[in-house]
Amino acid sequence: MPTIIVEVMPKAELLDPQGKAVTGALTRLGKSQFTGVRIGKRFELTVDGPVDDALLAEVKTLADDMLANTVIEDVINISVLDEGSR
Amino acid sequence: MPTIIVEVMPKAELLDPQGKAVTGALTRLGKSQFTGVRIGKRFELTVDGPVDDALLAEVKTLADDMLANTVIEDVINISVLDEGSR
């Protein structure tokens, strides 16, 4: 069955406390080449049936209305994984 | 500055309660074409300097040791985004 990937990241202008914590941990470990970390989400939606433009439009609406909190997050990418690639 | 993307998903054989909750919500909304949802994480690491094989090997180690909880999660992908692509 095809899988649709939806990627969601915290808005660039907002603080990302979890990412800040990881950045701090990397700095304390001496990994100063990593200057920032931001942490978002990756959704895998399994679809029963073909993926067409109408379905992708529906996923876009669902992503904005349900998967992401668009007050603090942006949907940065929606893509299709073929059957079997994971 | 280049950005390294690390993608982490719950292990396939484990329950993903958050994903199950979203699947249930989709079913209740009548979106029965979506048969499953799994929710993972997407890390963006900003790097000061060039990205070479040694750095990618270090990111792989960090991903397994620090970003993912490898008891319940798999690091499924590490990739490099060029400057400016987001």
Backbone of each chain as nested JSON, in Angstrom:
{
  "chains": [
    {"id": "A", "residues": [
      {"number": 1, "name": "MET", "atoms": {"N": [0.85, -1.203, 0.0], "CA": [0.0, 0.0, 0.0], "C": [0.882, 1.249, 0.0]}},
      {"number": 2, "name": "PRO", "atoms": {"N": [0.476, 2.257, -0.755], "CA": [1.305, 3.466, -0.786], "C": [1.275, 4.189, 0.559]}},
      {"number": 3, "name": "THR", "atoms": {"N": [2.315, 4.923, 0.798], "CA": [2.438, 5.691, 2.031], "C": [2.672, 7.154, 1.67]}},
      {"number": 4, "name": "ILE", "atoms": {"N": [1.953, 8.023, 2.358], "CA": [2.159, 9.457, 2.154], "C": [2.91, 9.998, 3.363]}},
      {"number": 5, "name": "ILE", "atoms": {"N": [3.985, 10.728, 3.077], "CA": [4.795, 11.317, 4.146], "C": [4.427, 12.79, 4.305]}},
      {"number": 6, "name": "VAL", "atoms": {"N": [4.153, 13.18, 5.53], "CA": [3.884, 14.592, 5.831], "C": [4.936, 15.053, 6.832]}},
      {"number": 7, "name": "GLU", "atoms": {"N": [5.657, 16.114, 6.481], "CA": [6.703, 16.622, 7.373], "C": [6.285, 17.973, 7.942]}},
      {"number": 8, "name": "VAL", "atoms": {"N": [6.431, 18.085, 9.241], "CA": [5.973, 19.261, 9.972], "C": [7.126, 19.771, 10.826]}},
      {"number": 9, "name": "MET", "atoms": {"N": [7.404, 21.072, 10.754], "CA": [8.485, 21.629, 11.574], "C": [7.955, 22.828, 12.357]}},
      {"number": 10, "name": "PRO", "atoms": {"N": [8.568, 23.104, 13.512], "CA": [8.189, 24.327, 14.225], "C": [8.477, 25.54, 13.337]}},
      {"number": 11, "name": "LYS", "atoms": {"N": [7.624, 26.537, 13.426], "CA": [7.825, 27.748, 12.619], "C": [9.196, 28.342, 12.923]}},
      {"number": 12, "name": "ALA", "atoms": {"N": [9.841, 28.865, 11.866], "CA": [11.221, 29.345, 11.993], "C": [11.355, 30.453, 13.037]}},
      {"number": 13, "name": "GLU", "atoms": {"N": [10.308, 31.282, 13.182], "CA": [10.436, 32.446, 14.069], "C": [10.139, 32.1, 15.528]}},
      {"number": 14, "name": "LEU", "atoms": {"N": [9.78, 30.837, 15.793], "CA": [9.435, 30.449, 17.159], "C": [10.588, 29.707, 17.822]}},
      {"number": 15, "name": "LEU", "atoms": {"N": [10.63, 29.791, 19.124], "CA": [11.558, 28.98, 19.897], "C": [11.168, 27.517, 19.781]}},
      {"number": 16, "name": "ASP", "atoms": {"N": [12.144, 26.66, 19.791], "CA": [11.908, 25.213, 19.787], "C": [12.675, 24.682, 20.988]}},
      {"number": 17, "name": "PRO", "atoms": {"N": [12.013, 24.634, 22.175], "CA": [12.742, 24.33, 23.419], "C": [13.425, 22.964, 23.388]}},
      {"number": 18, "name": "GLN", "atoms": {"N": [12.765, 21.972, 22.774], "CA": [13.349, 20.631, 22.678], "C": [14.633, 20.696, 21.826]}},
      {"number": 19, "name": "GLY", "atoms": {"N": [14.548, 21.408, 20.708], "CA": [15.728, 21.559, 19.844], "C": [16.843, 22.314, 20.556]}},
      {"number": 20, "name": "LYS", "atoms": {"N": [16.457, 23.354, 21.319], "CA": [17.443, 24.124, 22.082], "C": [18.151, 23.231, 23.102]}},
      {"number": 21, "name": "ALA", "atoms": {"N": [17.396, 22.337, 23.721], "CA": [17.99, 21.44, 24.717], "C": [19.011, 20.524, 24.058]}},
      {"number": 22, "name": "VAL", "atoms": {"N": [18.68, 20.004, 22.872], "CA": [19.622, 19.118, 22.181], "C": [20.853, 19.914, 21.733]}},
      {"number": 23, "name": "THR", "atoms": {"N": [20.637, 21.138, 21.246], "CA": [21.776, 21.973, 20.856], "C": [22.71, 22.177, 22.053]}},
      {"number": 24, "name": "GLY", "atoms": {"N": [22.129, 22.443, 23.229], "CA": [22.931, 22.641, 24.434], "C": [23.707, 21.388, 24.806]}},
      {"number": 25, "name": "ALA", "atoms": {"N": [23.059, 20.246, 24.671], "CA": [23.73, 18.975, 24.992], "C": [24.901, 18.737, 24.042]}},
      {"number": 26, "name": "LEU", "atoms": {"N": [24.707, 19.041, 22.751], "CA": [25.796, 18.856, 21.779], "C": [26.968, 19.777, 22.118]}},
      {"number": 27, "name": "THR", "atoms": {"N": [26.662, 21.011, 22.488], "CA": [27.721, 21.958, 22.836], "C": [28.496, 21.456, 24.059]}},
      {"number": 28, "name": "ARG", "atoms": {"N": [27.78, 20.947, 25.066], "CA": [28.444, 20.432, 26.265], "C": [29.309, 19.224, 25.95]}},
      {"number": 29, "name": "LEU", "atoms": {"N": [28.934, 18.468, 24.908], "CA": [29.741, 17.322, 24.479], "C": [30.926, 17.758, 23.603]}},
      {"number": 30, "name": "GLY", "atoms": {"N": [31.067, 19.051, 23.381], "CA": [32.186, 19.54, 22.568], "C": [31.916, 19.493, 21.068]}},
      {"number": 31, "name": "LYS", "atoms": {"N": [30.67, 19.22, 20.688], "CA": [30.323, 19.129, 19.262], "C": [29.898, 20.509, 18.765]}},
      {"number": 32, "name": "SER", "atoms": {"N": [30.862, 21.434, 18.761], "CA": [30.481, 22.82, 18.483], "C": [30.213, 23.072, 17.011]}},
      {"number": 33, "name": "GLN", "atoms": {"N": [30.491, 22.072, 16.152], "CA": [30.167, 22.263, 14.728], "C": [28.657, 22.27, 14.471]}},
      {"number": 34, "name": "PHE", "atoms": {"N": [27.883, 21.773, 15.446], "CA": [26.424, 21.799, 15.296], "C": [25.902, 23.061, 15.975]}},
      {"number": 35, "name": "THR", "atoms": {"N": [25.451, 24.005, 15.159], "CA": [25.091, 25.304, 15.719], "C": [23.61, 25.423, 16.043]}},
      {"number": 36, "name": "GLY", "atoms": {"N": [22.819, 24.471, 15.603], "CA": [21.398, 24.545, 15.923], "C": [20.712, 23.232, 15.618]}},
      {"number": 37, "name": "VAL", "atoms": {"N": [19.678, 22.94, 16.392], "CA": [18.866, 21.749, 16.147], "C": [17.408, 22.164, 16.27]}},
      {"number": 38, "name": "ARG", "atoms": {"N": [16.616, 21.773, 15.294], "CA": [15.168, 21.966, 15.405], "C": [14.511, 20.598, 15.249]}},
      {"number": 39, "name": "ILE", "atoms": {"N": [13.446, 20.394, 16.001], "CA": [12.816, 19.079, 16.025], "C": [11.371, 19.195, 15.579]}},
      {"number": 40, "name": "GLY", "atoms": {"N": [11.049, 18.469, 14.524], "CA": [9.68, 18.448, 14.008], "C": [9.157, 17.035, 13.963]}},
      {"number": 41, "name": "LYS", "atoms": {"N": [8.109, 16.853, 13.181], "CA": [7.444, 15.549, 13.129], "C": [7.403, 15.028, 11.71]}},
      {"number": 42, "name": "ARG", "atoms": {"N": [7.342, 13.712, 11.631], "CA": [7.221, 13.033, 10.349], "C": [6.081, 12.033, 10.47]}},
      {"number": 43, "name": "PHE", "atoms": {"N": [5.03, 12.237, 9.679], "CA": [3.861, 11.357, 9.681], "C": [3.933, 10.429, 8.481]}},
      {"number": 44, "name": "GLU", "atoms": {"N": [3.648, 9.162, 8.705], "CA": [3.495, 8.209, 7.603], "C": [2.037, 7.778, 7.566]}},
      {"number": 45, "name": "LEU", "atoms": {"N": [1.33, 8.133, 6.508], "CA": [-0.074, 7.742, 6.343], "C": [-0.148, 6.621, 5.316]}},
      {"number": 46, "name": "THR", "atoms": {"N": [-0.639, 5.482, 5.735], "CA": [-0.825, 4.359, 4.806], "C": [-2.179, 4.514, 4.138]}},
      {"number": 47, "name": "VAL", "atoms": {"N": [-2.184, 4.386, 2.814], "CA": [-3.403, 4.619, 2.049], "C": [-3.831, 3.314, 1.395]}},
      {"number": 48, "name": "ASP", "atoms": {"N": [-5.123, 3.021, 1.519], "CA": [-5.692, 1.866, 0.83], "C": [-6.291, 2.379, -0.473]}},
      {"number": 49, "name": "GLY", "atoms": {"N": [-5.593, 2.171, -1.573], "CA": [-6.08, 2.662, -2.861], "C": [-5.063, 3.547, -3.527]}},
      {"number": 50, "name": "PRO", "atoms": {"N": [-5.404, 4.057, -4.696], "CA": [-4.441, 4.846, -5.453], "C": [-4.286, 6.253, -4.869]}},
      {"number": 51, "name": "VAL", "atoms": {"N": [-3.107, 6.817, -5.08], "CA": [-2.85, 8.195, -4.645], "C": [-2.979, 9.095, -5.868]}},
      {"number": 52, "name": "ASP", "atoms": {"N": [-4.002, 9.939, -5.885], "CA": [-4.166, 10.872, -6.998], "C": [-4.133, 12.302, -6.462]}},
      {"number": 53, "name": "ASP", "atoms": {"N": [-4.317, 13.252, -7.356], "CA": [-4.236, 14.656, -6.948], "C": [-5.303, 15.011, -5.913]}},
      {"number": 54, "name": "ALA", "atoms": {"N": [-6.498, 14.407, -6.074], "CA": [-7.573, 14.708, -5.125], "C": [-7.192, 14.239, -3.727]}},
      {"number": 55, "name": "LEU", "atoms": {"N": [-6.587, 13.037, -3.641], "CA": [-6.186, 12.52, -2.335], "C": [-5.074, 13.389, -1.736]}},
      {"number": 56, "name": "LEU", "atoms": {"N": [-4.132, 13.81, -2.576], "CA": [-3.055, 14.647, -2.053], "C": [-3.598, 15.992, -1.558]}},
      {"number": 57, "name": "ALA", "atoms": {"N": [-4.6, 16.516, -2.264], "CA": [-5.223, 17.769, -1.808], "C": [-5.902, 17.542, -0.461]}},
      {"number": 58, "name": "GLU", "atoms": {"N": [-6.527, 16.381, -0.299], "CA": [-7.171, 16.069, 0.976], "C": [-6.124, 15.935, 2.089]}},
      {"number": 59, "name": "VAL", "atoms": {"N": [-5.01, 15.295, 1.766], "CA": [-3.948, 15.161, 2.778], "C": [-3.431, 16.539, 3.176]}},
      {"number": 60, "name": "LYS", "atoms": {"N": [-3.308, 17.444, 2.201], "CA": [-2.833, 18.784, 2.517], "C": [-3.772, 19.46, 3.52]}},
      {"number": 61, "name": "THR", "atoms": {"N": [-5.089, 19.325, 3.263], "CA": [-6.08, 19.908, 4.178], "C": [-5.985, 19.259, 5.554]}},
      {"number": 62, "name": "LEU", "atoms": {"N": [-5.898, 17.926, 5.581], "CA": [-5.79, 17.215, 6.861], "C": [-4.521, 17.614, 7.603]}},
      {"number": 63, "name": "ALA", "atoms": {"N": [-3.436, 17.777, 6.849], "CA": [-2.159, 18.13, 7.478], "C": [-2.282, 19.467, 8.189]}},
      {"number": 64, "name": "ASP", "atoms": {"N": [-2.913, 20.434, 7.505], "CA": [-3.053, 21.766, 8.104], "C": [-4.062, 21.775, 9.25]}},
      {"number": 65, "name": "ASP", "atoms": {"N": [-5.141, 20.952, 9.115], "CA": [-6.226, 21.026, 10.096], "C": [-6.003, 20.111, 11.288]}},
      {"number": 66, "name": "MET", "atoms": {"N": [-5.272, 19.021, 11.083], "CA": [-5.261, 17.971, 12.096], "C": [-3.866, 17.52, 12.503]}},
      {"number": 67, "name": "LEU", "atoms": {"N": [-2.97, 17.369, 11.541], "CA": [-1.656, 16.809, 11.894], "C": [-0.75, 17.883, 12.471]}},
      {"number": 68, "name": "ALA", "atoms": {"N": [-0.756, 19.047, 11.86], "CA": [0.079, 20.133, 12.366], "C": [-0.758, 21.063, 13.228]}},
      {"number": 69, "name": "ASN", "atoms": {"N": [-0.111, 21.702, 14.171], "CA": [-0.713, 22.831, 14.877], "C": [-0.172, 24.071, 14.178]}},
      {"number": 70, "name": "THR", "atoms": {"N": [-0.989, 24.639, 13.276], "CA": [-0.462, 25.692, 12.393], "C": [-0.225, 27.016, 13.117]}},
      {"number": 71, "name": "VAL", "atoms": {"N": [-0.583, 27.085, 14.394], "CA": [-0.199, 28.274, 15.171], "C": [1.313, 28.267, 15.394]}},
      {"number": 72, "name": "ILE", "atoms": {"N": [1.857, 27.081, 15.607], "CA": [3.28, 27.004, 15.94], "C": [4.094, 26.179, 14.941]}},
      {"number": 73, "name": "GLU", "atoms": {"N": [3.412, 25.503, 13.997], "CA": [4.128, 24.6, 13.091], "C": [3.771, 24.888, 11.637]}},
      {"number": 74, "name": "ASP", "atoms": {"N": [4.685, 24.542, 10.744], "CA": [4.435, 24.599, 9.306], "C": [4.507, 23.194, 8.731]}},
      {"number": 75, "name": "VAL", "atoms": {"N": [3.611, 22.903, 7.793], "CA": [3.727, 21.69, 6.984], "C": [4.732, 22.018, 5.882]}},
      {"number": 76, "name": "ILE", "atoms": {"N": [5.907, 21.408, 5.939], "CA": [6.936, 21.806, 4.981], "C": [7.006, 20.896, 3.766]}},
      {"number": 77, "name": "ASN", "atoms": {"N": [6.424, 19.708, 3.841], "CA": [6.533, 18.801, 2.703], "C": [5.495, 17.685, 2.807]}},
      {"number": 78, "name": "ILE", "atoms": {"N": [4.923, 17.369, 1.643], "CA": [4.042, 16.192, 1.521], "C": [4.556, 15.405, 0.324]}},
      {"number": 79, "name": "SER", "atoms": {"N": [4.855, 14.126, 0.517], "CA": [5.386, 13.346, -0.599], "C": [4.85, 11.923, -0.514]}},
      {"number": 80, "name": "VAL", "atoms": {"N": [5.008, 11.197, -1.591], "CA": [4.468, 9.834, -1.677], "C": [5.618, 8.847, -1.722]}},
      {"number": 81, "name": "LEU", "atoms": {"N": [5.546, 7.859, -0.849], "CA": [6.494, 6.737, -0.853], "C": [5.816, 5.58, -1.539]}},
      {"number": 82, "name": "ASP", "atoms": {"N": [6.489, 4.946, -2.469], "CA": [5.877, 3.78, -3.098], "C": [5.844, 2.607, -2.151]}},
      {"number": 83, "name": "GLU", "atoms": {"N": [4.966, 1.725, -2.457], "CA": [4.839, 0.461, -1.73], "C": [6.21, -0.202, -1.601]}},
      {"number": 84, "name": "GLY", "atoms": {"N": [6.532, -0.622, -0.412], "CA": [7.726, -1.438, -0.263], "C": [9.012, -0.663, -0.053]}},
      {"number": 85, "name": "SER", "atoms": {"N": [8.976, 0.67, -0.224], "CA": [10.253, 1.383, -0.069], "C": [10.587, 1.562, 1.403]}},
      {"number": 86, "name": "ARG", "atoms": {"N": [9.607, 1.372, 2.297], "CA": [9.913, 1.186, 3.712], "C": [8.844, 0.298, 4.267]}}
    ]},
    {"id": "B", "residues": [
      {"number": 1, "name": "MET", "atoms": {"N": [24.354, 27.93, 5.826], "CA": [24.998, 26.783, 6.475], "C": [24.26, 25.506, 6.091]}},
      {"number": 2, "name": "PRO", "atoms": {"N": [24.979, 24.417, 5.85], "CA": [24.286, 23.177, 5.496], "C": [23.466, 22.648, 6.673]}},
      {"number": 3, "name": "THR", "atoms": {"N": [22.46, 21.908, 6.33], "CA": [21.578, 21.313, 7.324], "C": [21.531, 19.807, 7.095]}},
      {"number": 4, "name": "ILE", "atoms": {"N": [21.668, 19.072, 8.171], "CA": [21.559, 17.612, 8.085], "C": [20.205, 17.203, 8.659]}},
      {"number": 5, "name": "ILE", "atoms": {"N": [19.493, 16.395, 7.891], "CA": [18.168, 15.919, 8.307], "C": [18.309, 14.498, 8.839]}},
      {"number": 6, "name": "VAL", "atoms": {"N": [17.789, 14.282, 10.04], "CA": [17.761, 12.935, 10.621], "C": [16.296, 12.559, 10.829]}},
      {"number": 7, "name": "GLU", "atoms": {"N": [15.887, 11.427, 10.272], "CA": [14.496, 10.99, 10.4], "C": [14.431, 9.749, 11.277]}},
      {"number": 8, "name": "VAL", "atoms": {"N": [13.528, 9.795, 12.234], "CA": [13.402, 8.742, 13.243], "C": [11.94, 8.307, 13.289]}},
      {"number": 9, "name": "MET", "atoms": {"N": [11.707, 7.005, 13.232], "CA": [10.325, 6.502, 13.306], "C": [10.226, 5.434, 14.391]}},
      {"number": 10, "name": "PRO", "atoms": {"N": [9.035, 5.279, 14.972], "CA": [8.851, 4.168, 15.919], "C": [9.104, 2.848, 15.205]}},
      {"number": 11, "name": "LYS", "atoms": {"N": [9.694, 1.906, 15.897], "CA": [9.961, 0.597, 15.295], "C": [8.658, -0.022, 14.797]}},
      {"number": 12, "name": "ALA", "atoms": {"N": [8.752, -0.696, 13.632], "CA": [7.546, -1.226, 12.971], "C": [6.779, -2.184, 13.862]}},
      {"number": 13, "name": "GLU", "atoms": {"N": [7.49, -2.92, 14.705], "CA": [6.818, -3.96, 15.486], "C": [6.194, -3.412, 16.78]}},
      {"number": 14, "name": "LEU", "atoms": {"N": [6.385, -2.114, 17.047], "CA": [5.841, -1.545, 18.28], "C": [4.559, -0.776, 18.007]}},
      {"number": 15, "name": "LEU", "atoms": {"N": [3.719, -0.704, 19.019], "CA": [2.553, 0.167, 18.956], "C": [3.015, 1.613, 18.904]}},
      {"number": 16, "name": "ASP", "atoms": {"N": [2.242, 2.433, 18.216], "CA": [2.511, 3.872, 18.182], "C": [1.201, 4.527, 18.607]}},
      {"number": 17, "name": "PRO", "atoms": {"N": [1.025, 4.755, 19.933], "CA": [-0.288, 5.185, 20.435], "C": [-0.761, 6.507, 19.826]}},
      {"number": 18, "name": "GLN", "atoms": {"N": [0.2, 7.432, 19.602], "CA": [-0.159, 8.724, 18.995], "C": [-0.691, 8.494, 17.572]}},
      {"number": 19, "name": "GLY", "atoms": {"N": [0.011, 7.641, 16.83], "CA": [-0.419, 7.339, 15.466], "C": [-1.764, 6.627, 15.455]}},
      {"number": 20, "name": "LYS", "atoms": {"N": [-1.945, 5.712, 16.416], "CA": [-3.233, 5.012, 16.523], "C": [-4.369, 5.997, 16.774]}},
      {"number": 21, "name": "ALA", "atoms": {"N": [-4.104, 6.994, 17.627], "CA": [-5.133, 7.991, 17.941], "C": [-5.514, 8.777, 16.686]}},
      {"number": 22, "name": "VAL", "atoms": {"N": [-4.522, 9.141, 15.883], "CA": [-4.815, 9.886, 14.658], "C": [-5.563, 9.0, 13.672]}},
      {"number": 23, "name": "THR", "atoms": {"N": [-5.16, 7.72, 13.562], "CA": [-5.879, 6.795, 12.681], "C": [-7.351, 6.715, 13.094]}},
      {"number": 24, "name": "GLY", "atoms": {"N": [-7.59, 6.608, 14.403], "CA": [-8.971, 6.539, 14.894], "C": [-9.756, 7.799, 14.568]}},
      {"number": 25, "name": "ALA", "atoms": {"N": [-9.1, 8.955, 14.705], "CA": [-9.777, 10.221, 14.399], "C": [-10.139, 10.282, 12.917]}},
      {"number": 26, "name": "LEU", "atoms": {"N": [-9.221, 9.811, 12.058], "CA": [-9.502, 9.818, 10.614], "C": [-10.686, 8.909, 10.298]}},
      {"number": 27, "name": "THR", "atoms": {"N": [-10.714, 7.739, 10.926], "CA": [-11.831, 6.809, 10.694], "C": [-13.145, 7.446, 11.112]}},
      {"number": 28, "name": "ARG", "atoms": {"N": [-13.149, 8.101, 12.283], "CA": [-14.38, 8.744, 12.76], "C": [-14.828, 9.861, 11.825]}},
      {"number": 29, "name": "LEU", "atoms": {"N": [-13.868, 10.485, 11.137], "CA": [-14.213, 11.538, 10.161], "C": [-14.638, 10.942, 8.82]}},
      {"number": 30, "name": "GLY", "atoms": {"N": [-14.676, 9.624, 8.73], "CA": [-15.1, 8.995, 7.478], "C": [-13.99, 8.848, 6.451]}},
      {"number": 31, "name": "LYS", "atoms": {"N": [-12.742, 9.121, 6.861], "CA": [-11.608, 9.031, 5.928], "C": [-11.04, 7.614, 5.968]}},
      {"number": 32, "name": "SER", "atoms": {"N": [-11.828, 6.67, 5.516], "CA": [-11.439, 5.276, 5.693], "C": [-10.351, 4.844, 4.715]}},
      {"number": 33, "name": "GLN", "atoms": {"N": [-10.01, 5.689, 3.753], "CA": [-8.915, 5.329, 2.837], "C": [-7.555, 5.364, 3.548]}},
      {"number": 34, "name": "PHE", "atoms": {"N": [-7.488, 6.022, 4.718], "CA": [-6.231, 6.046, 5.476], "C": [-6.274, 4.91, 6.49]}},
      {"number": 35, "name": "THR", "atoms": {"N": [-5.471, 3.893, 6.252], "CA": [-5.588, 2.694, 7.079], "C": [-4.597, 2.672, 8.235]}},
      {"number": 36, "name": "GLY", "atoms": {"N": [-3.665, 3.591, 8.245], "CA": [-2.731, 3.613, 9.357], "C": [-1.933, 4.9, 9.363]}},
      {"number": 37, "name": "VAL", "atoms": {"N": [-1.559, 5.349, 10.545], "CA": [-0.716, 6.541, 10.688], "C": [0.366, 6.208, 11.697]}},
      {"number": 38, "name": "ARG", "atoms": {"N": [1.592, 6.498, 11.361], "CA": [2.675, 6.37, 12.34], "C": [3.361, 7.734, 12.438]}},
      {"number": 39, "name": "ILE", "atoms": {"N": [3.776, 8.077, 13.641], "CA": [4.317, 9.415, 13.875], "C": [5.736, 9.31, 14.406]}},
      {"number": 40, "name": "GLY", "atoms": {"N": [6.665, 9.893, 13.67], "CA": [8.053, 9.913, 14.082], "C": [8.573, 11.331, 14.187]}},
      {"number": 41, "name": "LYS", "atoms": {"N": [9.883, 11.457, 14.175], "CA": [10.501, 12.768, 14.37], "C": [11.408, 13.122, 13.211]}},
      {"number": 42, "name": "ARG", "atoms": {"N": [11.561, 14.399, 13.009], "CA": [12.443, 14.915, 11.965], "C": [13.328, 15.975, 12.613]}},
      {"number": 43, "name": "PHE", "atoms": {"N": [14.637, 15.701, 12.639], "CA": [15.601, 16.629, 13.24], "C": [16.316, 17.391, 12.136]}},
      {"number": 44, "name": "GLU", "atoms": {"N": [16.469, 18.688, 12.312], "CA": [17.289, 19.503, 11.411], "C": [18.494, 19.989, 12.207]}},
      {"number": 45, "name": "LEU", "atoms": {"N": [19.681, 19.517, 11.831], "CA": [20.912, 19.952, 12.502], "C": [21.641, 20.938, 11.597]}},
      {"number": 46, "name": "THR", "atoms": {"N": [21.828, 22.137, 12.076], "CA": [22.573, 23.124, 11.309], "C": [24.05, 22.952, 11.609]}},
      {"number": 47, "name": "VAL", "atoms": {"N": [24.858, 22.924, 10.557], "CA": [26.279, 22.647, 10.714], "C": [27.086, 23.866, 10.292]}},
      {"number": 48, "name": "ASP", "atoms": {"N": [28.047, 24.219, 11.1], "CA": [28.975, 25.293, 10.767], "C": [30.209, 24.636, 10.163]}},
      {"number": 49, "name": "GLY", "atoms": {"N": [30.316, 24.683, 8.845], "CA": [31.46, 24.064, 8.18], "C": [30.998, 23.046, 7.164]}},
      {"number": 50, "name": "PRO", "atoms": {"N": [31.96, 22.419, 6.501], "CA": [31.602, 21.484, 5.436], "C": [31.075, 20.166, 5.989]}},
      {"number": 51, "name": "VAL", "atoms": {"N": [30.228, 19.524, 5.198], "CA": [29.704, 18.21, 5.561], "C": [30.5, 17.155, 4.797]}},
      {"number": 52, "name": "ASP", "atoms": {"N": [31.279, 16.378, 5.502], "CA": [32.04, 15.309, 4.843], "C": [31.656, 13.962, 5.451]}},
      {"number": 53, "name": "ASP", "atoms": {"N": [32.294, 12.917, 4.962], "CA": [31.92, 11.575, 5.422], "C": [32.135, 11.402, 6.923]}},
      {"number": 54, "name": "ALA", "atoms": {"N": [33.201, 12.043, 7.444], "CA": [33.482, 11.913, 8.878], "C": [32.356, 12.541, 9.69]}},
      {"number": 55, "name": "LEU", "atoms": {"N": [31.888, 13.712, 9.23], "CA": [30.798, 14.363, 9.953], "C": [29.52, 13.534, 9.873]}},
      {"number": 56, "name": "LEU", "atoms": {"N": [29.246, 12.977, 8.703], "CA": [28.031, 12.162, 8.571], "C": [28.104, 10.921, 9.457]}},
      {"number": 57, "name": "ALA", "atoms": {"N": [29.324, 10.343, 9.568], "CA": [29.484, 9.196, 10.465], "C": [29.219, 9.632, 11.906]}},
      {"number": 58, "name": "GLU", "atoms": {"N": [29.683, 10.831, 12.268], "CA": [29.438, 11.327, 13.617], "C": [27.946, 11.557, 13.853]}},
      {"number": 59, "name": "VAL", "atoms": {"N": [27.261, 12.096, 12.843], "CA": [25.818, 12.318, 12.982], "C": [25.105, 10.985, 13.165]}},
      {"number": 60, "name": "LYS", "atoms": {"N": [25.569, 9.971, 12.451], "CA": [24.94, 8.65, 12.587], "C": [25.065, 8.151, 14.028]}},
      {"number": 61, "name": "THR", "atoms": {"N": [26.27, 8.309, 14.594], "CA": [26.476, 7.901, 15.985], "C": [25.594, 8.712, 16.928]}},
      {"number": 62, "name": "LEU", "atoms": {"N": [25.584, 10.046, 16.72], "CA": [24.754, 10.898, 17.58], "C": [23.275, 10.536, 17.448]}},
      {"number": 63, "name": "ALA", "atoms": {"N": [22.847, 10.242, 16.222], "CA": [21.433, 9.918, 15.998], "C": [21.055, 8.685, 16.805]}},
      {"number": 64, "name": "ASP", "atoms": {"N": [21.928, 7.669, 16.768], "CA": [21.628, 6.438, 17.503], "C": [21.746, 6.635, 19.011]}},
      {"number": 65, "name": "ASP", "atoms": {"N": [22.715, 7.451, 19.434], "CA": [22.99, 7.565, 20.874], "C": [22.131, 8.613, 21.564]}},
      {"number": 66, "name": "MET", "atoms": {"N": [21.721, 9.635, 20.816], "CA": [21.157, 10.81, 21.492], "C": [19.818, 11.247, 20.922]}},
      {"number": 67, "name": "LEU", "atoms": {"N": [19.679, 11.226, 19.59], "CA": [18.444, 11.768, 19.009], "C": [17.317, 10.736, 19.067]}},
      {"number": 68, "name": "ALA", "atoms": {"N": [17.65, 9.493, 18.735], "CA": [16.637, 8.447, 18.777], "C": [16.742, 7.678, 20.086]}},
      {"number": 69, "name": "ASN", "atoms": {"N": [15.635, 7.12, 20.525], "CA": [15.644, 6.126, 21.584], "C": [15.585, 4.783, 20.873]}},
      {"number": 70, "name": "THR", "atoms": {"N": [16.752, 4.158, 20.718], "CA": [16.807, 2.98, 19.844], "C": [16.131, 1.742, 20.443]}},
      {"number": 71, "name": "VAL", "atoms": {"N": [15.655, 1.86, 21.677], "CA": [14.829, 0.769, 22.213], "C": [13.486, 0.731, 21.477]}},
      {"number": 72, "name": "ILE", "atoms": {"N": [12.973, 1.907, 21.158], "CA": [11.636, 1.961, 20.555], "C": [11.629, 2.613, 19.175]}},
      {"number": 73, "name": "GLU", "atoms": {"N": [12.761, 3.188, 18.759], "CA": [12.767, 3.938, 17.498], "C": [13.923, 3.487, 16.606]}},
      {"number": 74, "name": "ASP", "atoms": {"N": [13.73, 3.668, 15.297], "CA": [14.792, 3.436, 14.32], "C": [15.151, 4.748, 13.637]}},
      {"number": 75, "name": "VAL", "atoms": {"N": [16.446, 4.953, 13.391], "CA": [16.879, 6.059, 12.532], "C": [16.736, 5.545, 11.101]}},
      {"number": 76, "name": "ILE", "atoms": {"N": [15.781, 6.095, 10.359], "CA": [15.507, 5.525, 9.034], "C": [16.236, 6.256, 7.92]}},
      {"number": 77, "name": "ASN", "atoms": {"N": [16.699, 7.476, 8.177], "CA": [17.341, 8.223, 7.096], "C": [18.156, 9.387, 7.647]}},
      {"number": 78, "name": "ILE", "atoms": {"N": [19.337, 9.59, 7.035], "CA": [20.143, 10.78, 7.317], "C": [20.497, 11.374, 5.966]}},
      {"number": 79, "name": "SER", "atoms": {"N": [20.206, 12.653, 5.773], "CA": [20.477, 13.271, 4.472], "C": [20.93, 14.712, 4.676]}},
      {"number": 80, "name": "VAL", "atoms": {"N": [21.473, 15.29, 3.631], "CA": [22.013, 16.647, 3.722], "C": [21.166, 17.577, 2.86]}},
      {"number": 81, "name": "LEU", "atoms": {"N": [20.73, 18.665, 3.462], "CA": [20.048, 19.737, 2.729], "C": [21.065, 20.82, 2.453]}},
      {"number": 82, "name": "ASP", "atoms": {"N": [21.108, 21.308, 1.235], "CA": [22.032, 22.41, 0.963], "C": [21.523, 23.704, 1.58]}},
      {"number": 83, "name": "GLU", "atoms": {"N": [22.446, 24.587, 1.745], "CA": [22.151, 25.938, 2.212], "C": [21.018, 26.549, 1.377]}},
      {"number": 84, "name": "GLY", "atoms": {"N": [20.052, 27.11, 2.055], "CA": [19.034, 27.872, 1.333], "C": [17.877, 27.055, 0.824]}},
      {"number": 85, "name": "SER", "atoms": {"N": [17.963, 25.704, 0.885], "CA": [16.84, 24.942, 0.366], "C": [15.683, 24.914, 1.35]}},
      {"number": 86, "name": "ARG", "atoms": {"N": [15.903, 25.283, 2.556], "CA": [14.813, 25.654, 3.472], "C": [15.361, 26.704, 4.412]}}
    ]}
  ]
}
